Amino acid sequence: MDNKVCFVTSFWLGERRMESPIYKEDRLYFLKKQIELLQTKKHNLSKIIFNFNIIPEHYSYISKILN
């Protein structure tokens, strides 16, 4: 039997109640950190899904997200 594991994580690019200075500078900071972690740590994930809660103000980030 194949062990398949799907990892789903959601991202919000808007303002947060407690923002770190790094996040204020780069709204994609948490996405970049998640990708870095997945690339550097050993895992057995067979599927990774990034979910984004997007509002019209965030449309400018879509092309950056896809890159």
ABEGO torsion letter per residue (X at the ends): XBBBBBBBBBBBABBBABBBAAAAABAAAAAAAAAAAAAABBBABABBBBBBBBBAAAAAAAAAAAX
